[in-house]
Amino acid sequence: MADGNGYRTSGFHHVAMRVRDFDQSVSFYSKGLGFSIVREWSNKGSRAVMLDMGDGAYLEIFERKAAPVLQTGSDGALLHIAVKTLNCDASLELARRAGAEVTVDPKDVDFRCEPAYRARIAFFKGPDGETVELVEERKDS
């Protein structure tokens, strides 16, 4: 969005999350979904990684040292992470084989909006209970 000086945002950059099992989460997203590691660092004994999701978007994972009791459901600030895919069904199968708990099997949806928007979507739980949505945009009528 432009301001008075002509500056504007240029799109989505990343989602960051803290996880209980850093190695499991990094393995899940890199091996299970094919995200590639672009940066790794540590600070005061806590590790972090930036994963390239493709198309200029990143997932940043921080190691959580003290694991608080997590609530189930979607009552947290982060509702879900949505990931673009060219094949929803195949991507979900990769996630399933990597240990994902599938919560919504692939389905075609027609969003009632202008302009019309069609997609094939699916949902699953990541290693730390986070909800991930797969989105395959449909151009067909």
N, C-alpha and C positions, 0 to 999 in steps of 0.2 A: 504494500500500500504506500503510495507516494506521500511525502510530507511537503512542506513549503519549500524545501531545498532541492526537491527532485529525487530524494533518496527513497528507496522502496525495498520491501523484502523481496527475496527472489525464490522463495519456495521452502518446502519442508527440508530440514536437515537431519534430525535424529530424535529418537526416543531413548531415554536413559532409565535403567532400572537397577535396583539392588537385588541380589540373589543370595540364597542360602548356600547353594553348592556351585561355586564359581566354575570349576572344571566341567561339571555336568552341563551347566547352561551353555558354556562356550562350545562344548562338543555338540550339543543338541542343535544349536543355531548354525554352526559352521558345517558339521557333517550332515545333520538331518535336513537342513533347509538350503545348504549351499552358500551361506553368507561367508565372505572372506575377511580375514583379520587384516586391518590396515594399520592399526596402532595398538600397542600394549604398553602399560606403565604400572608403577606401583607407588604408593604414597603411605608412609608410616605402616608398612606391612600389609596394606590392603591393595589388591590387584584390580586393574581395570583394563578393558579392551573396547576398541571401536571396531564394529563389524560392518562391512559394506553390504547393504541389502540389494544394491543395484539401483540404477536410475537416479543416482545422487542422494540416496537416503541411507541412513546409518542407524544401527542399534548399538547403544553404549551399555555395557554391562559392568557393574561395580560389585565387588565382593563385599558381602555383608558379614562383618565379624561376629556380632551378637545377633542371633536369629530370634526375633520376637515372634510371638504367637500370631499367625496370620489368620485373618477372618476369611471365610469362604464367601463366594458370591461376588457381585460387582458393585459393592458399596464403597470402594476406594476411589481415589481421584482418577486413576487410570482405568478406563472402561475396557479398552482392548487395543492391541496393536494390529493394524491392517497392513498386509503385505501383498503387493501386486504379484501376479503370476500369469504365465501364458497358458497353464493347464492346471486348473484347480484340483481335479481328481488325482493327477499324478503327484502334485506337490503335497496333497494331503496324505497320500500313500507313503511318501518319503518321511513325512513327519511321524506318521503312525509307526513305521519301522524303527524310527529313532526313539520311540517310547512315548509319543504324545497320546494323551487321552482325548479322543475325538468327542466333541460335544454336539456338533451339528454336522451331519453328513452333507456332501455337496448338493446344492440345489440352485436352480435358476430363479432369479428374482427380477421383477420389473418395478423399479422405484417410480412412484407417481410424482413426478417432478417435471419441470420445464428447464432444459430440454429433457426428453425421455432418456432414461438410463437403465440399461440392462446389464446384469452381471451374473456370474456363477460364483457362489460363495460357500465357504465352509468355516467351521470354528473348531479350535482345539485348545487344550491346556498345555502350556510349556512346563518345563521342569520345576519352576517355582510357583506354579498355580496361575501364572498370567494367562489371560485369554488372548489368543492370536486368531485373526480372521484372514483367510485367503480370499483374494478378489481377482477374478478373471473377468475383465471388462468384455462385454459382448457388443459387437458392431452390427451383427446380423439382425434382421427384423423378425 
